[in-house]
Amino acid sequence: MNLSAIVITKNEERVIGRCLASLAFCDEIILVDSGSTDRTLTIAAEHGAVVMNEDWRGPATQRNRGLARAQGRWCLLLDADEWVPPPLRDEIVALLAAERAAPRSEAAFRIPRSSSYCGQFMRHGGWWPDPVTRLLRRGAAEFGGGIVHEHPVVRGAVGTLTQPLMHESFRDLEQVLGKVNAYSTWGAQALREQGKSPGLASAVAHGLWTFIRTYVVKAGFLDGRRGFMLAVSNAEGAYYKYVKAMLMTQEQRKS
């Protein structure tokens, strides 16, 4: 078996069909699911995916569980809101065919990722090319890190593909606000675990700098209105992360 696909899910019926359809070229598809109650598992069965029912321990643990189950020589890891377009599919197929004939030294490959924000694929603001290491030689890597910044630890060289992975990052403002809230809470918890106790001035400074970095330094203004909206939501996420950490510290001192 040459290529296994691994997807982590929970209640992804809106997007999982697109993701799985794009993985039809893989030799096996493994879904690591953490308690879906919608049609996610039904759609997975329609696409012939093998389902692992696992309690949620963060994305790194879920990906590692999938890697442990996979049988392919190579593993392609996706989130449910990502999909492989035909140009990337063809590049991966050609790469692995050539690699079987003449083994290469790379243990993994980075893939550029094209992400959308409220219906627009962003080309600036730090969102492009946004390389993610998702094609791994089985046994040569595992994922580490926390909920917000999980990453593969690769034992060996990492190459780079040219065709992008597609990603529907934020479909609308409701999802933006929900993720800002969730990720700022996780980020605040990480700050507290690191022993940091920020104040209000630090929260304001981080929020302001995040806006400037996204909109000016990373040229987010070139993405028009969506570029401004992205800079604001990034700034909000940074601000609330530090404010929440500050309030957590205050609550801890009271107890």
Phi and psi in degrees as GROMACS dihedral restraints (atoms count N, CA, C in turn):
[ dihedral_restraints ]
;  ai    aj    ak    al  type     phi  dphi    fc
    3     4     5     6     1   -95.9    20    10
    4     5     6     7     1   -43.2    20    10
    6     7     8     9     1  -137.0    20    10
    7     8     9    10     1   124.7    20    10
    9    10    11    12     1  -109.1    20    10
   10    11    12    13     1   138.1    20    10
   12    13    14    15     1  -105.3    20    10
   13    14    15    16     1   138.9    20    10
   15    16    17    18     1  -127.3    20    10
   16    17    18    19     1   125.7    20    10
   18    19    20    21     1  -127.8    20    10
   19    20    21    22     1   132.1    20    10
   21    22    23    24     1   -99.3    20    10
   22    23    24    25     1   138.0    20    10
   24    25    26    27     1  -142.9    20    10
   25    26    27    28     1   156.5    20    10
   27    28    29    30     1  -162.8    20    10
   28    29    30    31     1   114.7    20    10
   30    31    32    33     1    52.4    20    10
   31    32    33    34     1    61.9    20    10
   33    34    35    36     1  -116.6    20    10
   34    35    36    37     1    32.0    20    10
   36    37    38    39     1   -60.4    20    10
   37    38    39    40     1   -25.3    20    10
   39    40    41    42     1   -71.3    20    10
   40    41    42    43     1   -30.7    20    10
   42    43    44    45     1  -120.6    20    10
   43    44    45    46     1   -15.8    20    10
   45    46    47    48     1   -66.3    20    10
   46    47    48    49     1   -32.3    20    10
   48    49    50    51     1   -61.1    20    10
   49    50    51    52     1   -43.1    20    10
   51    52    53    54     1   -62.4    20    10
   52    53    54    55     1   -43.8    20    10
   54    55    56    57     1   -61.5    20    10
   55    56    57    58     1   -50.6    20    10
   57    58    59    60     1   -68.1    20    10
   58    59    60    61     1   -36.5    20    10
   60    61    62    63     1   -61.0    20    10
   61    62    63    64     1   -35.4    20    10
   63    64    65    66     1   -73.5    20    10
   64    65    66    67     1   -12.5    20    10
   66    67    68    69     1  -102.9    20    10
   67    68    69    70     1    14.0    20    10
   69    70    71    72     1   -62.3    20    10
   70    71    72    73     1   -21.8    20    10
   72    73    74    75     1   -77.3    20    10
   73    74    75    76     1   -10.3    20    10
   75    76    77    78     1   -79.2    20    10
   76    77    78    79     1   155.7    20    10
   78    79    80    81     1   -75.1    20    10
   79    80    81    82     1   -28.7    20    10
   81    82    83    84     1  -151.3    20    10
   82    83    84    85     1   151.8    20    10
   84    85    86    87     1  -124.3    20    10
   85    86    87    88     1   125.5    20    10
   87    88    89    90     1  -114.9    20    10
   88    89    90    91     1   124.2    20    10
   90    91    92    93     1  -101.1    20    10
   91    92    93    94     1   123.3    20    10
   93    94    95    96     1  -101.1    20    10
   94    95    96    97     1    99.8    20    10
   96    97    98    99     1  -105.6    20    10
   97    98    99   100     1   143.0    20    10
   99   100   101   102     1  -118.6    20    10
  100   101   102   103     1    54.8    20    10
  102   103   104   105     1    94.2    20    10
  103   104   105   106     1    38.4    20    10
  105   106   107   108     1   -62.3    20    10
  106   107   108   109     1   137.6    20    10
  108   109   110   111     1  -117.0    20    10
  109   110   111   112     1     1.7    20    10
  111   112   113   114     1   -99.3    20    10
  112   113   114   115     1  -150.3    20    10
  114   115   116   117     1   -89.8    20    10
  115   116   117   118     1    11.7    20    10
  117   118   119   120     1   -53.9    20    10
  118   119   120   121     1   -48.4    20    10
  120   121   122   123     1   -71.3    20    10
  121   122   123   124     1   -32.5    20    10
  123   124   125   126     1   -64.3    20    10
  124   125   126   127     1   -44.9    20    10
  126   127   128   129     1   -64.9    20    10
  127   128   129   130     1   -38.5    20    10
  129   130   131   132     1   -60.4    20    10
  130   131   132   133     1   -42.6    20    10
  132   133   134   135     1   -63.5    20    10
  133   134   135   136     1   -37.4    20    10
  135   136   137   138     1   -62.7    20    10
  136   137   138   139     1   -27.1    20    10
  138   139   140   141     1   -99.4    20    10
  139   140   141   142     1     8.2    20    10
  141   142   143   144     1    73.3    20    10
  142   143   144   145     1    22.5    20    10
  144   145   146   147     1   -80.0    20    10
  145   146   147   148     1   146.2    20    10
  147   148   149   150     1   -87.3    20    10
  148   149   150   151     1   129.2    20    10
  150   151   152   153     1  -106.3    20    10
  151   152   153   154     1   128.2    20    10
  153   154   155   156     1  -106.4    20    10
  154   155   156   157     1   121.2    20    10
  156   157   158   159     1   -93.3    20    10
  157   158   159   160     1   109.5    20    10
  159   160   161   162     1  -133.3    20    10
  160   161   162   163     1   139.8    20    10
  162   163   164   165     1   -66.1    20    10
  163   164   165   166     1   149.0    20    10
  165   166   167   168     1   -73.4    20    10
  166   167   168   169     1   121.5    20    10
  168   169   170   171     1  -126.5    20    10
  169   170   171   172     1    20.8    20    10
  171   172   173   174     1    98.5    20    10
  172   173   174   175     1   156.3    20    10
  174   175   176   177     1   -62.5    20    10
  175   176   177   178     1   -35.7    20    10
  177   178   179   180     1   -62.6    20    10
  178   179   180   181     1   -47.0    20    10
  180   181   182   183     1   -63.5    20    10
  181   182   183   184     1   -41.9    20    10
  183   184   185   186     1   -62.3    20    10
  184   185   186   187     1   -43.2    20    10
  186   187   188   189     1   -64.5    20    10
  187   188   189   190     1   -41.9    20    10
  189   190   191   192     1   -64.1    20    10
  190   191   192   193     1   -35.3    20    10
  192   193   194   195     1   -63.4    20    10
  193   194   195   196     1   -41.4    20    10
  195   196   197   198     1   -65.3    20    10
  196   197   198   199     1   -41.0    20    10
  198   199   200   201     1   -61.0    20    10
  199   200   201   202     1   -37.8    20    10
  201   202   203   204     1   -67.6    20    10
  202   203   204   205     1   -27.9    20    10
  204   205   206   207     1   -87.5    20    10
  205   206   207   208     1   -25.4    20    10
  207   208   209   210     1   -63.7    20    10
  208   209   210   211     1   148.6    20    10
  210   211   212   213     1  -110.6    20    10
  211   212   213   214     1   -13.1    20    10
  213   214   215   216     1   -72.2    20    10
  214   215   216   217     1   155.8    20    10
  216   217   218   219     1   -66.9    20    10
  217   218   219   220     1   -29.7    20    10
  219   220   221   222     1  -125.1    20    10
  220   221   222   223     1   152.3    20    10
  222   223   224   225     1  -129.1    20    10
  223   224   225   226     1   133.1    20    10
  225   226   227   228     1  -112.3    20    10
  226   227   228   229     1   120.1    20    10
  228   229   230   231     1  -110.0    20    10
  229   230   231   232     1   128.7    20    10
  231   232   233   234     1  -130.6    20    10
  232   233   234   235     1   159.1    20    10
  234   235   236   237     1   -92.8    20    10
  235   236   237   238     1   162.1    20    10
  237   238   239   240     1   -64.0    20    10
  238   239   240   241     1   -27.4    20    10
  240   241   242   243     1   -91.6    20    10
  241   242   243   244     1    16.1    20    10
  243   244   245   246     1  -113.0    20    10
  244   245   246   247     1   158.0    20    10
  246   247   248   249     1  -153.4    20    10
  247   248   249   250     1   157.6    20    10
  249   250   251   252     1   -99.6    20    10
  250   251   252   253     1   110.9    20    10
  252   253   254   255     1   -75.8    20    10
  253   254   255   256     1   162.2    20    10
  255   256   257   258     1   -52.6    20    10
  256   257   258   259     1   -41.6    20    10
  258   259   260   261     1   -61.3    20    10
  259   260   261   262     1   -39.4    20    10
  261   262   263   264     1   -70.3    20    10
  262   263   264   265     1   -40.6    20    10
  264   265   266   267     1   -54.8    20    10
  265   266   267   268     1   -49.1    20    10
  267   268   269   270     1   -64.2    20    10
  268   269   270   271     1   -37.0    20    10
  270   271   272   273     1   -65.9    20    10
  271   272   273   274     1   -41.7    20    10
  273   274   275   276     1   -66.4    20    10
  274   275   276   277     1   -44.5    20    10
  276   277   278   279     1   -60.4    20    10
  277   278   279   280     1   -45.0    20    10
  279   280   281   282     1   -65.6    20    10
  280   281   282   283     1   -41.3    20    10
  282   283   284   285     1   -61.1    20    10
  283   284   285   286     1   -48.2    20    10
  285   286   287   288     1   -71.2    20    10
  286   287   288   289     1   -31.9    20    10
  288   289   290   291     1   -65.1    20    10
  289   290   291   292     1   -44.5    20    10
  291   292   293   294     1   -66.5    20    10
  292   293   294   295     1   -36.6    20    10
  294   295   296   297     1   -67.4    20    10
  295   296   297   298     1   -33.2    20    10
  297   298   299   300     1   -66.5    20    10
  298   299   300   301     1   -37.3    20    10
  300   301   302   303     1   -75.7    20    10
  301   302   303   304     1   -37.3    20    10
  303   304   305   306     1  -140.7    20    10
  304   305   306   307     1    91.0    20    10
  306   307   308   309     1   -51.4    20    10
  307   308   309   310     1   139.0    20    10
  309   310   311   312     1  -104.3    20    10
  310   311   312   313     1   168.6    20    10
  312   313   314   315     1   -85.6    20    10
  313   314   315   316     1   -19.1    20    10
  315   316   317   318     1   -65.6    20    10
  316   317   318   319     1   138.5    20    10
  318   319   320   321     1   -96.0    20    10
  319   320   321   322     1   -13.8    20    10
  321   322   323   324     1  -162.0    20    10
  322   323   324   325     1   166.3    20    10
  324   325   326   327     1  -135.7    20    10
  325   326   327   328     1   135.5    20    10
  327   328   329   330     1   -80.5    20    10
  328   329   330   331     1   148.2    20    10
  330   331   332   333     1  -128.7    20    10
  331   332   333   334     1   126.5    20    10
  333   334   335   336     1   -63.7    20    10
  334   335   336   337     1   146.4    20    10
  336   337   338   339     1  -124.7    20    10
  337   338   339   340     1   129.1    20    10
  339   340   341   342     1  -103.3    20    10
  340   341   342   343     1   115.7    20    10
  342   343   344   345     1  -113.5    20    10
  343   344   345   346     1   144.6    20    10
  345   346   347   348     1  -104.8    20    10
  346   347   348   349     1   148.3    20    10
  348   349   350   351     1  -129.6    20    10
  349   350   351   352     1   111.6    20    10
  351   352   353   354     1    51.4    20    10
  352   353   354   355     1    46.1    20    10
  354   355   356   357     1    92.1    20    10
  355   356   357   358     1    -3.3    20    10
  357   358   359   360     1  -123.3    20    10
  358   359   360   361     1   129.7    20    10
  360   361   362   363     1   -77.6    20    10
  361   362   363   364     1   126.1    20    10
  363   364   365   366     1   -91.8    20    10
  364   365   366   367     1   138.3    20    10
  366   367   368   369     1  -113.9    20    10
  367   368   369   370     1    -2.3    20    10
  369   370   371   372     1  -139.6    20    10
  370   371   372   373     1  -165.0    20    10
  372   373   374   375     1    69.7    20    10
  373   374   375   376     1    16.9    20    10
  375   376   377   378     1    85.3    20    10
  376   377   378   379     1     6.9    20    10
  378   379   380   381     1   -95.9    20    10
  379   380   381   382     1    -6.0    20    10
  381   382   383   384     1  -141.0    20    10
  382   383   384   385     1   133.3    20    10
  384   385   386   387     1   -88.1    20    10
  385   386   387   388     1    -4.3    20    10
  387   388   389   390     1    45.5    20    10
  388   389   390   391     1    61.3    20    10
  390   391   392   393     1   -66.9    20    10
  391   392   393   394     1   135.7    20    10
  393   394   395   396     1  -126.4    20    10
  394   395   396   397     1   135.3    20    10
  396   397   398   399     1   -88.4    20    10
  397   398   399   400     1   100.8    20    10
  399   400   401   402     1  -128.0    20    10
  400   401   402   403     1    -8.9    20    10
  402   403   404   405     1  -105.9    20    10
  403   404   405   406     1   111.2    20    10
  405   406   407   408     1  -124.1    20    10
  406   407   408   409     1   139.9    20    10
  408   409   410   411     1   -72.3    20    10
  409   410   411   412     1   126.7    20    10
  411   412   413   414     1   -60.7    20    10
  412   413   414   415     1   131.6    20    10
  414   415   416   417     1    90.8    20    10
  415   416   417   418     1    -5.7    20    10
  417   418   419   420     1  -103.9    20    10
  418   419   420   421     1     0.2    20    10
  420   421   422   423     1  -160.6    20    10
  421   422   423   424     1   156.5    20    10
  423   424   425   426     1  -146.9    20    10
  424   425   426   427     1   163.9    20    10
  426   427   428   429     1   -95.7    20    10
  427   428   429   430     1   143.1    20    10
  429   430   431   432     1  -133.0    20    10
  430   431   432   433     1  -176.2    20    10
  432   433   434   435     1    95.0    20    10
  433   434   435   436     1  -179.3    20    10
  435   436   437   438     1   -96.6    20    10
  436   437   438   439     1  -163.2    20    10
  438   439   440   441     1   -66.3    20    10
  439   440   441   442     1   -36.9    20    10
  441   442   443   444     1   -85.0    20    10
  442   443   444   445     1   -40.8    20    10
  444   445   446   447     1  -125.7    20    10
  445   446   447   448     1    56.6    20    10
  447   448   449   450     1   -71.5    20    10
  448   449   450   451     1   150.4    20    10
  450   451   452   453     1  -155.5    20    10
  451   452   453   454     1   152.2    20    10
  453   454   455   456     1   -80.4    20    10
  454   455   456   457     1   139.6    20    10
  456   457   458   459     1  -102.3    20    10
  457   458   459   460     1   109.1    20    10
  459   460   461   462     1  -104.1    20    10
  460   461   462   463     1   132.1    20    10
  462   463   464   465     1   -99.0    20    10
  463   464   465   466     1    87.5    20    10
  465   466   467   468     1   139.9    20    10
  466   467   468   469     1  -175.5    20    10
  468   469   470   471     1   -73.4    20    10
  469   470   471   472     1   150.2    20    10
  471   472   473   474     1  -119.6    20    10
  472   473   474   475     1   120.3    20    10
  474   475   476   477     1   -92.6    20    10
  475   476   477   478     1  -177.8    20    10
  477   478   479   480     1  -135.4    20    10
  478   479   480   481     1   128.7    20    10
  480   481   482   483     1   -87.8    20    10
  481   482   483   484     1   167.6    20    10
  483   484   485   486     1  -106.2    20    10
  484   485   486   487     1   -31.0    20    10
  486   487   488   489     1   -86.6    20    10
  487   488   489   490     1   141.2    20    10
  489   490   491   492     1   -84.2    20    10
  490   491   492   493     1   148.9    20    10
  492   493   494   495     1   -82.3    20    10
  493   494   495   496     1   139.9    20    10
  495   496   497   498     1   -96.9    20    10
  496   497   498   499     1   146.7    20    10
  498   499   500   501     1  -147.0    20    10
  499   500   501   502     1   119.6    20    10
  501   502   503   504     1   -91.0    20    10
  502   503   504   505     1    85.4    20    10
  504   505   506   507     1   -69.5    20    10
  505   506   507   508     1   -53.3    20    10
  507   508   509   510     1  -133.5    20    10
  508   509   510   511     1   114.4    20    10
  510   511   512   513     1   -81.3    20    10
  511   512   513   514     1   -28.1    20    10
  513   514   515   516     1  -158.2    20    10
  514   515   516   517     1   176.2    20    10
  516   517   518   519     1   -67.2    20    10
  517   518   519   520     1   -30.7    20    10
  519   520   521   522     1   -59.9    20    10
  520   521   522   523     1   -42.9    20    10
  522   523   524   525     1   -69.1    20    10
  523   524   525   526     1   -36.7    20    10
  525   526   527   528     1   -57.5    20    10
  526   527   528   529     1   -50.2    20    10
  528   529   530   531     1   -63.9    20    10
  529   530   531   532     1   -39.7    20    10
  531   532   533   534     1   -63.4    20    10
  532   533   534   535     1   -41.8    20    10
  534   535   536   537     1   -72.8    20    10
  535   536   537   538     1   -35.9    20    10
  537   538   539   540     1   -58.9    20    10
  538   539   540   541     1   -43.3    20    10
  540   541   542   543     1   -65.4    20    10
  541   542   543   544     1   -48.6    20    10
  543   544   545   546     1   -65.7    20    10
  544   545   546   547     1   -48.3    20    10
  546   547   548   549     1   -69.9    20    10
  547   548   549   550     1   -32.9    20    10
  549   550   551   552     1   -68.2    20    10
  550   551   552   553     1   -33.8    20    10
  552   553   554   555     1   -66.1    20    10
  553   554   555   556     1   -47.3    20    10
  555   556   557   558     1   -62.2    20    10
  556   557   558   559     1   -40.2    20    10
  558   559   560   561     1   -65.0    20    10
  559   560   561   562     1   -39.1    20    10
  561   562   563   564     1   -63.9    20    10
  562   563   564   565     1   -40.9    20    10
  564   565   566   567     1   -63.0    20    10
  565   566   567   568     1   -37.5    20    10
  567   568   569   570     1   -66.3    20    10
  568   569   570   571     1   -39.4    20    10
  570   571   572   573     1   -61.5    20    10
  571   572   573   574     1   -42.9    20    10
  573   574   575   576     1   -65.6    20    10
  574   575   576   577     1   -38.3    20    10
  576   577   578   579     1   -64.5    20    10
  577   578   579   580     1   -27.1    20    10
  579   580   581   582     1   -84.2    20    10
  580   581   582   583     1     0.3    20    10
  582   583   584   585     1    80.5    20    10
  583   584   585   586     1    17.0    20    10
  585   586   587   588     1   -90.9    20    10
  586   587   588   589     1   140.7    20    10
  588   589   590   591     1  -129.9    20    10
  589   590   591   592     1    76.5    20    10
  591   592   593   594     1   -70.4    20    10
  592   593   594   595     1   158.2    20    10
  594   595   596   597     1  -107.1    20    10
  595   596   597   598     1  -178.7    20    10
  597   598   599   600     1   -64.3    20    10
  598   599   600   601     1   -39.6    20    10
  600   601   602   603     1   -60.7    20    10
  601   602   603   604     1   -38.9    20    10
  603   604   605   606     1   -65.1    20    10
  604   605   606   607     1   -39.0    20    10
  606   607   608   609     1   -63.5    20    10
  607   608   609   610     1   -44.8    20    10
  609   610   611   612     1   -63.8    20    10
  610   611   612   613     1   -44.0    20    10
  612   613   614   615     1   -63.6    20    10
  613   614   615   616     1   -43.5    20    10
  615   616   617   618     1   -65.8    20    10
  616   617   618   619     1   -39.7    20    10
  618   619   620   621     1   -64.0    20    10
  619   620   621   622     1   -45.0    20    10
  621   622   623   624     1   -63.9    20    10
  622   623   624   625     1   -46.1    20    10
  624   625   626   627     1   -64.9    20    10
  625   626   627   628     1   -36.2    20    10
  627   628   629   630     1   -63.3    20    10
  628   629   630   631     1   -40.6    20    10
  630   631   632   633     1   -62.7    20    10
  631   632   633   634     1   -47.8    20    10
  633   634   635   636     1   -62.2    20    10
  634   635   636   637     1   -42.6    20    10
  636   637   638   639     1   -63.9    20    10
  637   638   639   640     1   -44.1    20    10
  639   640   641   642     1   -70.2    20    10
  640   641   642   643     1   -47.0    20    10
  642   643   644   645     1   -85.2    20    10
  643   644   645   646     1   -33.9    20    10
  645   646   647   648     1  -106.2    20    10
  646   647   648   649     1   -60.1    20    10
  648   649   650   651     1   -62.5    20    10
  649   650   651   652     1   -44.4    20    10
  651   652   653   654     1   -91.5    20    10
  652   653   654   655     1    10.6    20    10
  654   655   656   657     1    59.7    20    10
  655   656   657   658     1    35.5    20    10
  657   658   659   660     1   -61.2    20    10
  658   659   660   661     1   -23.2    20    10
  660   661   662   663     1   -61.3    20    10
  661   662   663   664     1   -22.0    20    10
  663   664   665   666     1   -72.4    20    10
  664   665   666   667     1   -12.7    20    10
  666   667   668   669     1   -92.2    20    10
  667   668   669   670     1    12.1    20    10
  669   670   671   672     1    69.0    20    10
  670   671   672   673     1  -143.1    20    10
  672   673   674   675     1   -61.1    20    10
  673   674   675   676     1   -40.6    20    10
  675   676   677   678     1   -64.7    20    10
  676   677   678   679     1   -32.3    20    10
  678   679   680   681     1   -63.3    20    10
  679   680   681   682     1   -40.7    20    10
  681   682   683   684     1   -67.0    20    10
  682   683   684   685     1   -43.7    20    10
  684   685   686   687     1   -60.8    20    10
  685   686   687   688     1   -41.5    20    10
  687   688   689   690     1   -63.4    20    10
  688   689   690   691     1   -43.0    20    10
  690   691   692   693     1   -61.8    20    10
  691   692   693   694     1   -39.9    20    10
  693   694   695   696     1   -66.0    20    10
  694   695   696   697     1   -46.1    20    10
  696   697   698   699     1   -67.5    20    10
  697   698   699   700     1   -35.2    20    10
  699   700   701   702     1   -62.8    20    10
  700   701   702   703     1   -42.7    20    10
  702   703   704   705     1   -63.7    20    10
  703   704   705   706     1   -41.5    20    10
  705   706   707   708     1   -60.9    20    10
  706   707   708   709     1   -43.3    20    10
  708   709   710   711     1   -59.9    20    10
  709   710   711   712     1   -43.7    20    10
  711   712   713   714     1   -66.3    20    10
  712   713   714   715     1   -44.5    20    10
  714   715   716   717     1   -60.1    20    10
  715   716   717   718     1   -49.7    20    10
  717   718   719   720     1   -68.3    20    10
  718   719   720   721     1   -31.3    20    10
  720   721   722   723     1   -59.3    20    10
  721   722   723   724     1   -46.4    20    10
  723   724   725   726     1   -76.1    20    10
  724   725   726   727     1   -34.5    20    10
  726   727   728   729     1   -64.9    20    10
  727   728   729   730     1   -43.3    20    10
  729   730   731   732     1   -63.6    20    10
  730   731   732   733     1   -39.7    20    10
  732   733   734   735     1   -62.8    20    10
  733   734   735   736     1   -39.5    20    10
  735   736   737   738     1   -61.6    20    10
  736   737   738   739     1   -45.8    20    10
  738   739   740   741     1   -68.3    20    10
  739   740   741   742     1   -35.4    20    10
  741   742   743   744     1   -61.3    20    10
  742   743   744   745     1   -41.0    20    10
  744   745   746   747     1   -63.4    20    10
  745   746   747   748     1   -42.9    20    10
  747   748   749   750     1   -63.3    20    10
  748   749   750   751     1   -42.7    20    10
  750   751   752   753     1   -64.4    20    10
  751   752   753   754     1   -38.5    20    10
  753   754   755   756     1   -65.1    20    10
  754   755   756   757     1   -38.2    20    10
  756   757   758   759     1   -68.8    20    10
  757   758   759   760     1   -28.9    20    10
  759   760   761   762     1   -73.8    20    10
  760   761   762   763     1   -31.3    20    10
